[in-house]
Amino acid sequence: MTRILAIVLTALIPIAALPQETAKPEVLAVVQPADDSELNEFLWTNRVIVVFADSPADPRYVEQLDLLNRELAALGERDVLILTDTDPKSLSPIRTQLRPRGFSMVLIGKDGGVKLRKPRPWSVREISRSIDKFSDRQKEVEDRRIGR
């Protein structure tokens, strides 16, 4: 009996010593007001979607946030942060920099450049397809595929 126990334990100990693969927790996109944020705060860490409107009651603004909120996980996989600005009188730093007129959805790359401007709501699928064409996103996917 002790011989069998010794054989079983010697077989199991190396398996227990193997590094355990831990699932990377899925990071969800975050929706927050733009307030006093500046785009350079997110350089090389996040892509930013800025949703502008002249009022939080703007139907296009409501639709855009609904579309984004439905698929936050897909945006989180692409390191997307969502900023909202519905007060044109506040002249927030981001509003001053991007100068929207009425409703506008603006996609900013990790390099801080404006990648996309849309005067109407866009689905997460359309946004994701645009992001997936960026060279830095393609590199991220390749790095994850080979385990870097």
Contacts in CASP RR format, 6 or more apart in sequence:
PFRMAT RR
TARGET T0000
AUTHOR 0000-0000-0000
METHOD contacts of the structure
MODEL  1
MTRILAIVLTALIPIAALPQETAKPEVLAVVQPADDSELNEFLWTNRVIV
VFADSPADPRYVEQLDLLNRELAALGERDVLILTDTDPKSLSPIRTQLRP
RGFSMVLIGKDGGVKLRKPRPWSVREISRSIDKFSDRQKEVEDRRIGR
26 73 0 8 1.000
26 76 0 8 1.000
26 77 0 8 1.000
27 76 0 8 1.000
27 77 0 8 1.000
27 79 0 8 1.000
28 72 0 8 1.000
28 73 0 8 1.000
28 75 0 8 1.000
28 76 0 8 1.000
29 68 0 8 1.000
29 72 0 8 1.000
29 73 0 8 1.000
29 75 0 8 1.000
29 76 0 8 1.000
29 80 0 8 1.000
29 81 0 8 1.000
29 82 0 8 1.000
30 81 0 8 1.000
30 82 0 8 1.000
31 65 0 8 1.000
31 68 0 8 1.000
31 69 0 8 1.000
31 72 0 8 1.000
31 82 0 8 1.000
31 84 0 8 1.000
32 81 0 8 1.000
32 82 0 8 1.000
32 83 0 8 1.000
32 84 0 8 1.000
33 83 0 8 1.000
33 84 0 8 1.000
33 85 0 8 1.000
34 50 0 8 1.000
34 83 0 8 1.000
34 84 0 8 1.000
34 85 0 8 1.000
34 92 0 8 1.000
34 94 0 8 1.000
34 95 0 8 1.000
35 92 0 8 1.000
36 92 0 8 1.000
36 93 0 8 1.000
37 83 0 8 1.000
37 92 0 8 1.000
37 93 0 8 1.000
37 94 0 8 1.000
38 93 0 8 1.000
38 94 0 8 1.000
38 97 0 8 1.000
39 48 0 8 1.000
39 93 0 8 1.000
39 94 0 8 1.000
39 97 0 8 1.000
39 108 0 8 1.000
39 112 0 8 1.000
40 112 0 8 1.000
42 48 0 8 1.000
42 81 0 8 1.000
42 108 0 8 1.000
42 110 0 8 1.000
42 112 0 8 1.000
43 110 0 8 1.000
43 111 0 8 1.000
43 112 0 8 1.000
44 110 0 8 1.000
44 111 0 8 1.000
45 79 0 8 1.000
45 110 0 8 1.000
46 79 0 8 1.000
46 80 0 8 1.000
46 81 0 8 1.000
46 110 0 8 1.000
47 78 0 8 1.000
47 79 0 8 1.000
47 80 0 8 1.000
47 81 0 8 1.000
47 107 0 8 1.000
47 108 0 8 1.000
47 109 0 8 1.000
47 110 0 8 1.000
47 115 0 8 1.000
47 131 0 8 1.000
48 80 0 8 1.000
48 81 0 8 1.000
48 82 0 8 1.000
48 83 0 8 1.000
48 107 0 8 1.000
48 108 0 8 1.000
48 109 0 8 1.000
48 112 0 8 1.000
49 68 0 8 1.000
49 75 0 8 1.000
49 80 0 8 1.000
49 81 0 8 1.000
49 82 0 8 1.000
49 83 0 8 1.000
49 105 0 8 1.000
49 106 0 8 1.000
49 107 0 8 1.000
49 108 0 8 1.000
49 127 0 8 1.000
50 82 0 8 1.000
50 83 0 8 1.000
50 84 0 8 1.000
50 85 0 8 1.000
50 94 0 8 1.000
50 98 0 8 1.000
50 104 0 8 1.000
50 105 0 8 1.000
50 106 0 8 1.000
50 108 0 8 1.000
51 61 0 8 1.000
51 64 0 8 1.000
51 65 0 8 1.000
51 68 0 8 1.000
51 82 0 8 1.000
51 83 0 8 1.000
51 84 0 8 1.000
51 85 0 8 1.000
51 104 0 8 1.000
51 105 0 8 1.000
52 84 0 8 1.000
52 85 0 8 1.000
52 86 0 8 1.000
52 95 0 8 1.000
52 98 0 8 1.000
52 100 0 8 1.000
52 102 0 8 1.000
52 103 0 8 1.000
52 104 0 8 1.000
52 105 0 8 1.000
52 106 0 8 1.000
53 60 0 8 1.000
53 61 0 8 1.000
53 85 0 8 1.000
53 86 0 8 1.000
53 102 0 8 1.000
53 103 0 8 1.000
53 104 0 8 1.000
54 86 0 8 1.000
54 88 0 8 1.000
54 102 0 8 1.000
54 103 0 8 1.000
55 61 0 8 1.000
55 86 0 8 1.000
56 62 0 8 1.000
56 86 0 8 1.000
58 86 0 8 1.000
58 102 0 8 1.000
58 103 0 8 1.000
60 103 0 8 1.000
60 120 0 8 1.000
60 121 0 8 1.000
61 84 0 8 1.000
61 86 0 8 1.000
61 103 0 8 1.000
63 121 0 8 1.000
64 103 0 8 1.000
64 105 0 8 1.000
64 121 0 8 1.000
64 122 0 8 1.000
65 84 0 8 1.000
67 121 0 8 1.000
67 122 0 8 1.000
67 123 0 8 1.000
67 124 0 8 1.000
68 75 0 8 1.000
68 82 0 8 1.000
68 124 0 8 1.000
70 124 0 8 1.000
71 124 0 8 1.000
71 125 0 8 1.000
74 124 0 8 1.000
74 128 0 8 1.000
75 82 0 8 1.000
75 124 0 8 1.000
75 127 0 8 1.000
75 128 0 8 1.000
78 128 0 8 1.000
78 131 0 8 1.000
78 132 0 8 1.000
78 137 0 8 1.000
79 110 0 8 1.000
79 140 0 8 1.000
80 127 0 8 1.000
80 131 0 8 1.000
83 94 0 8 1.000
85 92 0 8 1.000
85 94 0 8 1.000
85 95 0 8 1.000
85 100 0 8 1.000
88 95 0 8 1.000
88 102 0 8 1.000
98 104 0 8 1.000
98 106 0 8 1.000
98 114 0 8 1.000
100 106 0 8 1.000
103 119 0 8 1.000
103 120 0 8 1.000
104 117 0 8 1.000
104 118 0 8 1.000
104 119 0 8 1.000
105 116 0 8 1.000
105 117 0 8 1.000
105 118 0 8 1.000
105 120 0 8 1.000
105 121 0 8 1.000
105 122 0 8 1.000
106 114 0 8 1.000
106 116 0 8 1.000
106 117 0 8 1.000
106 118 0 8 1.000
107 114 0 8 1.000
107 115 0 8 1.000
107 116 0 8 1.000
107 117 0 8 1.000
107 127 0 8 1.000
107 130 0 8 1.000
107 131 0 8 1.000
108 114 0 8 1.000
108 115 0 8 1.000
109 115 0 8 1.000
109 134 0 8 1.000
109 136 0 8 1.000
110 136 0 8 1.000
111 136 0 8 1.000
115 130 0 8 1.000
115 131 0 8 1.000
115 134 0 8 1.000
116 127 0 8 1.000
116 130 0 8 1.000
131 137 0 8 1.000
132 138 0 8 1.000
132 141 0 8 1.000
END
